[in-house]
Amino acid sequence: MSLAIVLIIILVIIAGVSTLLLTGKGDEDYRNKTSRNTMNLSLIYLVVLVLSFMAVGVYIKWFA
């Protein structure tokens, strides 16, 4: 079980870093227009991360 949690944490970190690296590419005009989209995507990652930790906690408490 702890291996699965570690793998999920690693996967979330890789996804976050990959997203940040990909947002740096492209021309300047595109980057200026997508700054709000980057913020929205970051908020989505934050919400999903929090919900994932809550789901793991519920699973451990009630099903493990």
PDB file of N, CA, C, O and CB in Angstrom:
ATOM      1  N   MET A   1       0.821  -1.190   0.000  1.00  0.00           N
ATOM      2  CA  MET A   1       0.000   0.000   0.000  1.00  0.00           C
ATOM      3  C   MET A   1       0.865   1.255   0.000  1.00  0.00           C
ATOM      4  O   MET A   1       0.574   2.212  -0.717  1.00  0.00           O
ATOM      5  CB  MET A   1      -0.934  -0.002   1.200  1.00  0.00           C
ATOM      6  N   SER A   2       1.926   1.252   0.800  1.00  0.00           N
ATOM      7  CA  SER A   2       2.769   2.440   0.846  1.00  0.00           C
ATOM      8  C   SER A   2       3.491   2.660  -0.481  1.00  0.00           C
ATOM      9  O   SER A   2       3.782   3.799  -0.847  1.00  0.00           O
ATOM     10  CB  SER A   2       3.780   2.324   1.980  1.00  0.00           C
ATOM     11  N   LEU A   3       3.780   1.578  -1.201  1.00  0.00           N
ATOM     12  CA  LEU A   3       4.394   1.713  -2.516  1.00  0.00           C
ATOM     13  C   LEU A   3       3.447   2.429  -3.471  1.00  0.00           C
ATOM     14  O   LEU A   3       3.889   3.256  -4.269  1.00  0.00           O
ATOM     15  CB  LEU A   3       4.780   0.336  -3.077  1.00  0.00           C
ATOM     16  N   ALA A   4       2.170   2.131  -3.404  1.00  0.00           N
ATOM     17  CA  ALA A   4       1.185   2.781  -4.269  1.00  0.00           C
ATOM     18  C   ALA A   4       1.102   4.271  -3.959  1.00  0.00           C
ATOM     19  O   ALA A   4       1.007   5.086  -4.877  1.00  0.00           O
ATOM     20  CB  ALA A   4      -0.198   2.124  -4.104  1.00  0.00           C
ATOM     21  N   ILE A   5       1.136   4.635  -2.693  1.00  0.00           N
ATOM     22  CA  ILE A   5       1.074   6.052  -2.314  1.00  0.00           C
ATOM     23  C   ILE A   5       2.308   6.786  -2.821  1.00  0.00           C
ATOM     24  O   ILE A   5       2.200   7.901  -3.331  1.00  0.00           O
ATOM     25  CB  ILE A   5       0.952   6.206  -0.780  1.00  0.00           C
ATOM     26  N   VAL A   6       3.464   6.178  -2.687  1.00  0.00           N
ATOM     27  CA  VAL A   6       4.702   6.794  -3.163  1.00  0.00           C
ATOM     28  C   VAL A   6       4.645   6.966  -4.677  1.00  0.00           C
ATOM     29  O   VAL A   6       5.057   8.005  -5.193  1.00  0.00           O
ATOM     30  CB  VAL A   6       5.932   5.944  -2.758  1.00  0.00           C
ATOM     31  N   LEU A   7       4.144   5.968  -5.395  1.00  0.00           N
ATOM     32  CA  LEU A   7       4.042   6.068  -6.844  1.00  0.00           C
ATOM     33  C   LEU A   7       3.069   7.172  -7.262  1.00  0.00           C
ATOM     34  O   LEU A   7       3.324   7.878  -8.238  1.00  0.00           O
ATOM     35  CB  LEU A   7       3.602   4.731  -7.432  1.00  0.00           C
ATOM     36  N   ILE A   8       1.981   7.326  -6.553  1.00  0.00           N
ATOM     37  CA  ILE A   8       1.031   8.390  -6.865  1.00  0.00           C
ATOM     38  C   ILE A   8       1.661   9.754  -6.632  1.00  0.00           C
ATOM     39  O   ILE A   8       1.497  10.660  -7.449  1.00  0.00           O
ATOM     40  CB  ILE A   8      -0.243   8.242  -6.023  1.00  0.00           C
ATOM     41  N   ILE A   9       2.375   9.908  -5.536  1.00  0.00           N
ATOM     42  CA  ILE A   9       3.033  11.187  -5.247  1.00  0.00           C
ATOM     43  C   ILE A   9       4.061  11.505  -6.321  1.00  0.00           C
ATOM     44  O   ILE A   9       4.141  12.646  -6.777  1.00  0.00           O
ATOM     45  CB  ILE A   9       3.705  11.157  -3.859  1.00  0.00           C
ATOM     46  N   ILE A  10       4.837  10.532  -6.726  1.00  0.00           N
ATOM     47  CA  ILE A  10       5.836  10.730  -7.782  1.00  0.00           C
ATOM     48  C   ILE A  10       5.155  11.113  -9.086  1.00  0.00           C
ATOM     49  O   ILE A  10       5.625  12.007  -9.789  1.00  0.00           O
ATOM     50  CB  ILE A  10       6.687   9.459  -7.978  1.00  0.00           C
ATOM     51  N   LEU A  11       4.062  10.452  -9.416  1.00  0.00           N
ATOM     52  CA  LEU A  11       3.330  10.742 -10.648  1.00  0.00           C
ATOM     53  C   LEU A  11       2.779  12.166 -10.644  1.00  0.00           C
ATOM     54  O   LEU A  11       2.828  12.851 -11.665  1.00  0.00           O
ATOM     55  CB  LEU A  11       2.189   9.740 -10.837  1.00  0.00           C
ATOM     56  N   VAL A  12       2.256  12.614  -9.509  1.00  0.00           N
ATOM     57  CA  VAL A  12       1.728  13.977  -9.409  1.00  0.00           C
ATOM     58  C   VAL A  12       2.852  14.994  -9.576  1.00  0.00           C
ATOM     59  O   VAL A  12       2.677  16.009 -10.251  1.00  0.00           O
ATOM     60  CB  VAL A  12       1.012  14.188  -8.056  1.00  0.00           C
ATOM     61  N   ILE A  13       3.992  14.731  -8.970  1.00  0.00           N
ATOM     62  CA  ILE A  13       5.125  15.649  -9.095  1.00  0.00           C
ATOM     63  C   ILE A  13       5.602  15.718 -10.543  1.00  0.00           C
ATOM     64  O   ILE A  13       5.864  16.807 -11.056  1.00  0.00           O
ATOM     65  CB  ILE A  13       6.281  15.211  -8.174  1.00  0.00           C
ATOM     66  N   ILE A  14       5.715  14.579 -11.201  1.00  0.00           N
ATOM     67  CA  ILE A  14       6.142  14.549 -12.599  1.00  0.00           C
ATOM     68  C   ILE A  14       5.145  15.299 -13.481  1.00  0.00           C
ATOM     69  O   ILE A  14       5.546  16.052 -14.369  1.00  0.00           O
ATOM     70  CB  ILE A  14       6.298  13.095 -13.085  1.00  0.00           C
ATOM     71  N   ALA A  15       3.851  15.098 -13.242  1.00  0.00           N
ATOM     72  CA  ALA A  15       2.836  15.780 -14.040  1.00  0.00           C
ATOM     73  C   ALA A  15       2.908  17.290 -13.835  1.00  0.00           C
ATOM     74  O   ALA A  15       2.794  18.050 -14.796  1.00  0.00           O
ATOM     75  CB  ALA A  15       1.438  15.263 -13.682  1.00  0.00           C
ATOM     76  N   GLY A  16       3.095  17.726 -12.605  1.00  0.00           N
ATOM     77  CA  GLY A  16       3.186  19.158 -12.332  1.00  0.00           C
ATOM     78  C   GLY A  16       4.407  19.799 -12.979  1.00  0.00           C
ATOM     79  O   GLY A  16       4.304  20.861 -13.592  1.00  0.00           O
ATOM     80  N   VAL A  17       5.559  19.153 -12.842  1.00  0.00           N
ATOM     81  CA  VAL A  17       6.788  19.684 -13.432  1.00  0.00           C
ATOM     82  C   VAL A  17       6.683  19.691 -14.956  1.00  0.00           C
ATOM     83  O   VAL A  17       7.097  20.657 -15.597  1.00  0.00           O
ATOM     84  CB  VAL A  17       8.013  18.853 -12.981  1.00  0.00           C
ATOM     85  N   SER A  18       6.141  18.641 -15.537  1.00  0.00           N
ATOM     86  CA  SER A  18       5.979  18.578 -16.992  1.00  0.00           C
ATOM     87  C   SER A  18       5.071  19.692 -17.489  1.00  0.00           C
ATOM     88  O   SER A  18       5.350  20.308 -18.518  1.00  0.00           O
ATOM     89  CB  SER A  18       5.416  17.217 -17.411  1.00  0.00           C
ATOM     90  N   THR A  19       4.005  19.951 -16.779  1.00  0.00           N
ATOM     91  CA  THR A  19       3.090  21.020 -17.172  1.00  0.00           C
ATOM     92  C   THR A  19       3.785  22.366 -17.127  1.00  0.00           C
ATOM     93  O   THR A  19       3.638  23.173 -18.045  1.00  0.00           O
ATOM     94  CB  THR A  19       1.857  21.034 -16.269  1.00  0.00           C
ATOM     95  N   LEU A  20       4.538  22.618 -16.070  1.00  0.00           N
ATOM     96  CA  LEU A  20       5.247  23.893 -15.965  1.00  0.00           C
ATOM     97  C   LEU A  20       6.308  24.041 -17.050  1.00  0.00           C
ATOM     98  O   LEU A  20       6.515  25.140 -17.566  1.00  0.00           O
ATOM     99  CB  LEU A  20       5.892  24.023 -14.591  1.00  0.00           C
ATOM    100  N   LEU A  21       6.978  22.949 -17.401  1.00  0.00           N
ATOM    101  CA  LEU A  21       7.977  23.018 -18.460  1.00  0.00           C
ATOM    102  C   LEU A  21       7.331  23.274 -19.818  1.00  0.00           C
ATOM    103  O   LEU A  21       7.875  24.020 -20.632  1.00  0.00           O
ATOM    104  CB  LEU A  21       8.789  21.729 -18.501  1.00  0.00           C
ATOM    105  N   LEU A  22       6.189  22.669 -20.064  1.00  0.00           N
ATOM    106  CA  LEU A  22       5.517  22.847 -21.353  1.00  0.00           C
ATOM    107  C   LEU A  22       4.920  24.240 -21.505  1.00  0.00           C
ATOM    108  O   LEU A  22       4.811  24.736 -22.626  1.00  0.00           O
ATOM    109  CB  LEU A  22       4.429  21.805 -21.519  1.00  0.00           C
ATOM    110  N   THR A  23       4.533  24.877 -20.415  1.00  0.00           N
ATOM    111  CA  THR A  23       3.952  26.215 -20.520  1.00  0.00           C
ATOM    112  C   THR A  23       4.995  27.254 -20.891  1.00  0.00           C
ATOM    113  O   THR A  23       4.627  28.347 -21.322  1.00  0.00           O
ATOM    114  CB  THR A  23       3.284  26.602 -19.215  1.00  0.00           C
ATOM    115  N   GLY A  24       6.262  26.964 -20.743  1.00  0.00           N
ATOM    116  CA  GLY A  24       7.314  27.910 -21.093  1.00  0.00           C
ATOM    117  C   GLY A  24       7.634  27.944 -22.572  1.00  0.00           C
ATOM    118  O   GLY A  24       8.372  28.824 -23.016  1.00  0.00           O
ATOM    119  N   LYS A  25       7.103  27.018 -23.345  1.00  0.00           N
ATOM    120  CA  LYS A  25       7.405  26.964 -24.772  1.00  0.00           C
ATOM    121  C   LYS A  25       6.365  27.742 -25.566  1.00  0.00           C
ATOM    122  O   LYS A  25       5.239  27.933 -25.108  1.00  0.00           O
ATOM    123  CB  LYS A  25       7.467  25.508 -25.259  1.00  0.00           C
ATOM    124  N   GLY A  26       6.747  28.187 -26.752  1.00  0.00           N
ATOM    125  CA  GLY A  26       5.836  28.923 -27.613  1.00  0.00           C
ATOM    126  C   GLY A  26       6.281  30.365 -27.760  1.00  0.00           C
ATOM    127  O   GLY A  26       7.242  30.792 -27.119  1.00  0.00           O
ATOM    128  N   ASP A  27       5.588  31.115 -28.602  1.00  0.00           N
ATOM    129  CA  ASP A  27       5.975  32.502 -28.816  1.00  0.00           C
ATOM    130  C   ASP A  27       5.445  33.392 -27.696  1.00  0.00           C
ATOM    131  O   ASP A  27       4.591  32.973 -26.915  1.00  0.00           O
ATOM    132  CB  ASP A  27       5.465  32.994 -30.173  1.00  0.00           C
ATOM    133  N   GLU A  28       5.953  34.614 -27.622  1.00  0.00           N
ATOM    134  CA  GLU A  28       5.619  35.527 -26.523  1.00  0.00           C
ATOM    135  C   GLU A  28       4.134  35.880 -26.520  1.00  0.00           C
ATOM    136  O   GLU A  28       3.513  35.945 -25.459  1.00  0.00           O
ATOM    137  CB  GLU A  28       6.457  36.806 -26.623  1.00  0.00           C
ATOM    138  N   ASP A  29       3.574  36.103 -27.678  1.00  0.00           N
ATOM    139  CA  ASP A  29       2.166  36.485 -27.747  1.00  0.00           C
ATOM    140  C   ASP A  29       1.281  35.381 -27.179  1.00  0.00           C
ATOM    141  O   ASP A  29       0.305  35.656 -26.482  1.00  0.00           O
ATOM    142  CB  ASP A  29       1.762  36.798 -29.195  1.00  0.00           C
ATOM    143  N   TYR A  30       1.620  34.149 -27.477  1.00  0.00           N
ATOM    144  CA  TYR A  30       0.850  33.009 -26.968  1.00  0.00           C
ATOM    145  C   TYR A  30       0.961  32.921 -25.447  1.00  0.00           C
ATOM    146  O   TYR A  30      -0.030  32.678 -24.758  1.00  0.00           O
ATOM    147  CB  TYR A  30       1.337  31.693 -27.615  1.00  0.00           C
ATOM    148  N   ARG A  31       2.170  33.120 -24.932  1.00  0.00           N
ATOM    149  CA  ARG A  31       2.376  33.040 -23.478  1.00  0.00           C
ATOM    150  C   ARG A  31       1.606  34.128 -22.748  1.00  0.00           C
ATOM    151  O   ARG A  31       1.075  33.881 -21.665  1.00  0.00           O
ATOM    152  CB  ARG A  31       3.864  33.147 -23.142  1.00  0.00           C
ATOM    153  N   ASN A  32       1.533  35.323 -23.314  1.00  0.00           N
ATOM    154  CA  ASN A  32       0.796  36.403 -22.659  1.00  0.00           C
ATOM    155  C   ASN A  32      -0.697  36.104 -22.605  1.00  0.00           C
ATOM    156  O   ASN A  32      -1.363  36.446 -21.628  1.00  0.00           O
ATOM    157  CB  ASN A  32       1.036  37.725 -23.383  1.00  0.00           C
ATOM    158  N   LYS A  33      -1.217  35.481 -23.625  1.00  0.00           N
ATOM    159  CA  LYS A  33      -2.649  35.189 -23.676  1.00  0.00           C
ATOM    160  C   LYS A  33      -3.021  34.005 -22.797  1.00  0.00           C
ATOM    161  O   LYS A  33      -4.173  33.890 -22.379  1.00  0.00           O
ATOM    162  CB  LYS A  33      -3.078  34.918 -25.105  1.00  0.00           C
ATOM    163  N   THR A  34      -2.077  33.130 -22.509  1.00  0.00           N
ATOM    164  CA  THR A  34      -2.406  31.910 -21.774  1.00  0.00           C
ATOM    165  C   THR A  34      -2.025  31.962 -20.304  1.00  0.00           C
ATOM    166  O   THR A  34      -2.070  30.938 -19.624  1.00  0.00           O
ATOM    167  CB  THR A  34      -1.733  30.743 -22.413  1.00  0.00           C
ATOM    168  N   SER A  35      -1.652  33.122 -19.802  1.00  0.00           N
ATOM    169  CA  SER A  35      -1.264  33.187 -18.385  1.00  0.00           C
ATOM    170  C   SER A  35      -2.443  32.821 -17.490  1.00  0.00           C
ATOM    171  O   SER A  35      -2.253  32.189 -16.451  1.00  0.00           O
ATOM    172  CB  SER A  35      -0.741  34.598 -18.026  1.00  0.00           C
ATOM    173  N   ARG A  36      -3.651  33.208 -17.877  1.00  0.00           N
ATOM    174  CA  ARG A  36      -4.824  32.826 -17.089  1.00  0.00           C
ATOM    175  C   ARG A  36      -5.068  31.328 -17.179  1.00  0.00           C
ATOM    176  O   ARG A  36      -5.449  30.700 -16.191  1.00  0.00           O
ATOM    177  CB  ARG A  36      -6.066  33.592 -17.561  1.00  0.00           C
ATOM    178  N   ASN A  37      -4.852  30.752 -18.355  1.00  0.00           N
ATOM    179  CA  ASN A  37      -5.034  29.309 -18.505  1.00  0.00           C
ATOM    180  C   ASN A  37      -4.041  28.535 -17.653  1.00  0.00           C
ATOM    181  O   ASN A  37      -4.379  27.491 -17.095  1.00  0.00           O
ATOM    182  CB  ASN A  37      -4.890  28.905 -19.968  1.00  0.00           C
ATOM    183  N   THR A  38      -2.823  29.039 -17.550  1.00  0.00           N
ATOM    184  CA  THR A  38      -1.816  28.389 -16.717  1.00  0.00           C
ATOM    185  C   THR A  38      -2.231  28.445 -15.251  1.00  0.00           C
ATOM    186  O   THR A  38      -2.060  27.472 -14.517  1.00  0.00           O
ATOM    187  CB  THR A  38      -0.437  29.050 -16.913  1.00  0.00           C
ATOM    188  N   MET A  39      -2.765  29.563 -14.834  1.00  0.00           N
ATOM    189  CA  MET A  39      -3.231  29.694 -13.452  1.00  0.00           C
ATOM    190  C   MET A  39      -4.395  28.735 -13.200  1.00  0.00           C
ATOM    191  O   MET A  39      -4.447  28.085 -12.156  1.00  0.00           O
ATOM    192  CB  MET A  39      -3.658  31.155 -13.153  1.00  0.00           C
ATOM    193  N   ASN A  40      -5.317  28.646 -14.141  1.00  0.00           N
ATOM    194  CA  ASN A  40      -6.443  27.723 -13.989  1.00  0.00           C
ATOM    195  C   ASN A  40      -5.956  26.276 -13.917  1.00  0.00           C
ATOM    196  O   ASN A  40      -6.446  25.498 -13.098  1.00  0.00           O
ATOM    197  CB  ASN A  40      -7.435  27.892 -15.154  1.00  0.00           C
ATOM    198  N   LEU A  41      -5.007  25.917 -14.758  1.00  0.00           N
ATOM    199  CA  LEU A  41      -4.474  24.559 -14.749  1.00  0.00           C
ATOM    200  C   LEU A  41      -3.763  24.263 -13.430  1.00  0.00           C
ATOM    201  O   LEU A  41      -3.876  23.159 -12.896  1.00  0.00           O
ATOM    202  CB  LEU A  41      -3.513  24.354 -15.928  1.00  0.00           C
ATOM    203  N   SER A  42      -3.040  25.237 -12.910  1.00  0.00           N
ATOM    204  CA  SER A  42      -2.371  25.054 -11.618  1.00  0.00           C
ATOM    205  C   SER A  42      -3.391  24.853 -10.501  1.00  0.00           C
ATOM    206  O   SER A  42      -3.186  24.027  -9.612  1.00  0.00           O
ATOM    207  CB  SER A  42      -1.471  26.262 -11.300  1.00  0.00           C
ATOM    208  N   LEU A  43      -4.483  25.603 -10.546  1.00  0.00           N
ATOM    209  CA  LEU A  43      -5.532  25.434  -9.541  1.00  0.00           C
ATOM    210  C   LEU A  43      -6.185  24.060  -9.659  1.00  0.00           C
ATOM    211  O   LEU A  43      -6.522  23.442  -8.649  1.00  0.00           O
ATOM    212  CB  LEU A  43      -6.590  26.536  -9.682  1.00  0.00           C
ATOM    213  N   ILE A  44      -6.363  23.588 -10.878  1.00  0.00           N
ATOM    214  CA  ILE A  44      -6.926  22.252 -11.081  1.00  0.00           C
ATOM    215  C   ILE A  44      -6.006  21.207 -10.472  1.00  0.00           C
ATOM    216  O   ILE A  44      -6.471  20.296  -9.787  1.00  0.00           O
ATOM    217  CB  ILE A  44      -7.147  21.968 -12.585  1.00  0.00           C
ATOM    218  N   TYR A  45      -4.707  21.328 -10.714  1.00  0.00           N
ATOM    219  CA  TYR A  45      -3.747  20.393 -10.121  1.00  0.00           C
ATOM    220  C   TYR A  45      -3.817  20.436  -8.595  1.00  0.00           C
ATOM    221  O   TYR A  45      -3.772  19.392  -7.944  1.00  0.00           O
ATOM    222  CB  TYR A  45      -2.319  20.717 -10.594  1.00  0.00           C
ATOM    223  N   LEU A  46      -3.925  21.624  -8.028  1.00  0.00           N
ATOM    224  CA  LEU A  46      -3.989  21.753  -6.578  1.00  0.00           C
ATOM    225  C   LEU A  46      -5.234  21.069  -6.021  1.00  0.00           C
ATOM    226  O   LEU A  46      -5.161  20.342  -5.030  1.00  0.00           O
ATOM    227  CB  LEU A  46      -3.972  23.229  -6.174  1.00  0.00           C
ATOM    228  N   VAL A  47      -6.372  21.304  -6.663  1.00  0.00           N
ATOM    229  CA  VAL A  47      -7.618  20.686  -6.206  1.00  0.00           C
ATOM    230  C   VAL A  47      -7.544  19.169  -6.331  1.00  0.00           C
ATOM    231  O   VAL A  47      -7.945  18.448  -5.417  1.00  0.00           O
ATOM    232  CB  VAL A  47      -8.814  21.227  -7.006  1.00  0.00           C
ATOM    233  N   VAL A  48      -7.034  18.683  -7.460  1.00  0.00           N
ATOM    234  CA  VAL A  48      -6.923  17.236  -7.659  1.00  0.00           C
ATOM    235  C   VAL A  48      -5.963  16.624  -6.650  1.00  0.00           C
ATOM    236  O   VAL A  48      -6.204  15.526  -6.149  1.00  0.00           O
ATOM    237  CB  VAL A  48      -6.457  16.921  -9.086  1.00  0.00           C
ATOM    238  N   LEU A  49      -4.886  17.321  -6.353  1.00  0.00           N
ATOM    239  CA  LEU A  49      -3.923  16.820  -5.372  1.00  0.00           C
ATOM    240  C   LEU A  49      -4.567  16.700  -3.996  1.00  0.00           C
ATOM    241  O   LEU A  49      -4.415  15.680  -3.324  1.00  0.00           O
ATOM    242  CB  LEU A  49      -2.696  17.740  -5.303  1.00  0.00           C
ATOM    243  N   VAL A  50      -5.281  17.733  -3.577  1.00  0.00           N
ATOM    244  CA  VAL A  50      -5.938  17.708  -2.271  1.00  0.00           C
ATOM    245  C   VAL A  50      -6.985  16.595  -2.230  1.00  0.00           C
ATOM    246  O   VAL A  50      -7.045  15.838  -1.261  1.00  0.00           O
ATOM    247  CB  VAL A  50      -6.593  19.077  -1.963  1.00  0.00           C
ATOM    248  N   LEU A  51      -7.800  16.491  -3.266  1.00  0.00           N
ATOM    249  CA  LEU A  51      -8.825  15.445  -3.306  1.00  0.00           C
ATOM    250  C   LEU A  51      -8.209  14.048  -3.324  1.00  0.00           C
ATOM    251  O   LEU A  51      -8.757  13.116  -2.734  1.00  0.00           O
ATOM    252  CB  LEU A  51      -9.719  15.632  -4.529  1.00  0.00           C
ATOM    253  N   SER A  52      -7.072  13.904  -4.000  1.00  0.00           N
ATOM    254  CA  SER A  52      -6.396  12.603  -4.040  1.00  0.00           C
ATOM    255  C   SER A  52      -5.906  12.198  -2.654  1.00  0.00           C
ATOM    256  O   SER A  52      -6.065  11.048  -2.245  1.00  0.00           O
ATOM    257  CB  SER A  52      -5.217  12.640  -5.023  1.00  0.00           C
ATOM    258  N   PHE A  53      -5.309  13.151  -1.931  1.00  0.00           N
ATOM    259  CA  PHE A  53      -4.861  12.837  -0.575  1.00  0.00           C
ATOM    260  C   PHE A  53      -6.040  12.511   0.332  1.00  0.00           C
ATOM    261  O   PHE A  53      -5.946  11.624   1.181  1.00  0.00           O
ATOM    262  CB  PHE A  53      -4.062  14.003   0.006  1.00  0.00           C
ATOM    263  N   MET A  54      -7.147  13.223   0.157  1.00  0.00           N
ATOM    264  CA  MET A  54      -8.332  12.918   0.951  1.00  0.00           C
ATOM    265  C   MET A  54      -8.853  11.520   0.627  1.00  0.00           C
ATOM    266  O   MET A  54      -9.247  10.777   1.525  1.00  0.00           O
ATOM    267  CB  MET A  54      -9.428  13.965   0.704  1.00  0.00           C
ATOM    268  N   ALA A  55      -8.855  11.167  -0.653  1.00  0.00           N
ATOM    269  CA  ALA A  55      -9.336   9.848  -1.062  1.00  0.00           C
ATOM    270  C   ALA A  55      -8.443   8.744  -0.501  1.00  0.00           C
ATOM    271  O   ALA A  55      -8.940   7.709  -0.057  1.00  0.00           O
ATOM    272  CB  ALA A  55      -9.398   9.751  -2.594  1.00  0.00           C
ATOM    273  N   VAL A  56      -7.144   8.958  -0.520  1.00  0.00           N
ATOM    274  CA  VAL A  56      -6.222   7.967   0.053  1.00  0.00           C
ATOM    275  C   VAL A  56      -6.460   7.838   1.553  1.00  0.00           C
ATOM    276  O   VAL A  56      -6.442   6.732   2.094  1.00  0.00           O
ATOM    277  CB  VAL A  56      -4.746   8.359  -0.225  1.00  0.00           C
ATOM    278  N   GLY A  57      -6.684   8.964   2.224  1.00  0.00           N
ATOM    279  CA  GLY A  57      -6.962   8.922   3.655  1.00  0.00           C
ATOM    280  C   GLY A  57      -8.240   8.163   3.971  1.00  0.00           C
ATOM    281  O   GLY A  57      -8.275   7.374   4.915  1.00  0.00           O
ATOM    282  N   VAL A  58      -9.288   8.391   3.194  1.00  0.00           N
ATOM    283  CA  VAL A  58     -10.554   7.675   3.388  1.00  0.00           C
ATOM    284  C   VAL A  58     -10.355   6.188   3.138  1.00  0.00           C
ATOM    285  O   VAL A  58     -10.872   5.353   3.880  1.00  0.00           O
ATOM    286  CB  VAL A  58     -11.653   8.235   2.454  1.00  0.00           C
ATOM    287  N   TYR A  59      -9.612   5.863   2.099  1.00  0.00           N
ATOM    288  CA  TYR A  59      -9.358   4.457   1.789  1.00  0.00           C
ATOM    289  C   TYR A  59      -8.604   3.776   2.935  1.00  0.00           C
ATOM    290  O   TYR A  59      -8.955   2.672   3.352  1.00  0.00           O
ATOM    291  CB  TYR A  59      -8.558   4.333   0.476  1.00  0.00           C
ATOM    292  N   ILE A  60      -7.578   4.441   3.431  1.00  0.00           N
ATOM    293  CA  ILE A  60      -6.787   3.848   4.511  1.00  0.00           C
ATOM    294  C   ILE A  60      -7.632   3.694   5.774  1.00  0.00           C
ATOM    295  O   ILE A  60      -7.542   2.674   6.459  1.00  0.00           O
ATOM    296  CB  ILE A  60      -5.543   4.710   4.805  1.00  0.00           C
ATOM    297  N   LYS A  61      -8.447   4.692   6.084  1.00  0.00           N
ATOM    298  CA  LYS A  61      -9.239   4.636   7.315  1.00  0.00           C
ATOM    299  C   LYS A  61     -10.336   3.571   7.257  1.00  0.00           C
ATOM    300  O   LYS A  61     -10.537   2.847   8.232  1.00  0.00           O
ATOM    301  CB  LYS A  61      -9.862   5.994   7.590  1.00  0.00           C
ATOM    302  N   TRP A  62     -11.045   3.464   6.136  1.00  0.00           N
ATOM    303  CA  TRP A  62     -12.219   2.617   6.086  1.00  0.00           C
ATOM    304  C   TRP A  62     -12.005   1.264   5.403  1.00  0.00           C
ATOM    305  O   TRP A  62     -12.749   0.322   5.676  1.00  0.00           O
ATOM    306  CB  TRP A  62     -13.299   3.340   5.397  1.00  0.00           C
ATOM    307  N   PHE A  63     -11.012   1.146   4.527  1.00  0.00           N
ATOM    308  CA  PHE A  63     -10.882  -0.082   3.741  1.00  0.00           C
ATOM    309  C   PHE A  63      -9.589  -0.853   3.973  1.00  0.00           C
ATOM    310  O   PHE A  63      -9.448  -1.976   3.491  1.00  0.00           O
ATOM    311  CB  PHE A  63     -10.988   0.246   2.303  1.00  0.00           C
ATOM    312  N   ALA A  64      -8.652  -0.272   4.698  1.00  0.00           N
ATOM    313  CA  ALA A  64      -7.377  -0.969   4.878  1.00  0.00           C
ATOM    314  C   ALA A  64      -7.366  -1.760   6.168  1.00  0.00           C
ATOM    315  O   ALA A  64      -6.371  -2.412   6.484  1.00  0.00           O
ATOM    316  CB  ALA A  64      -6.219   0.020   4.865  1.00  0.00           C
TER     317      ALA A  64
END
